[in-house]
Amino acid sequence: MRKASRLFEIIQILRLATRPITAAQIAEKLEVTPRSIYRDIVALQAMRVPIEGGRGIGYILRPGFDLPPLMFSIEETEAIVLALALLQRTGDSALRKAAETVSDKIAGAMPAPLRQVLSTDAIYAWGSVMPEPGGIDLAVVRAAIRDEQKLHITYTDEQNRATERTVRPIALIYYSAHSVMVAWCELRDGLRNFRADRVTHGTATNEHFTGEGDGLRKLWVDGWEINSSKG
């Protein structure tokens, strides 16, 4: 996690805390060392963020300091509740964890009446939870899409035939039962869909396809629209 992001996360943790929280507790949440948290708190205090406390007793954020609030209507809040609930059904553990922190951040920024909507049990996303793929981490796929980085995968098709491929991932589709990676396959020299649960092994390579992602996505969308119009 970059330092700027970490500083923001520390403020969010302190805003949501109801009692002093130690550097060790913050470090555990952010998966860094307590020493890093001590340095970050000093940096925040130098930026005049009103953090009080010290080693051994914990830290609190003095009342009155706040980030610009996010204001949502009741319908918008319910949409967020449902979207976060749907994320909990995906086989992407990193997104599920992110959904939990998003909910905490939004709750911390909302006035009490809207905050109650987030904690009610009136809106559900029903259905089974998608199993997490065993051969590839979906967080690696999402990072490769953002960074336009090639992946090397071992893929088993419907006929149980295994092939090794280098692909250029451009999109990730979450269905109710499984996830599908859309990628340019260098073996087949074309766009292909790969079910994540059929990838038996997948890793990022040192090769990139910088600048090609948008063009490949346009090719994919145009092809999908043509096929849809034929139907």
Disulfide bonds with the S-S distance in Angstrom:
none
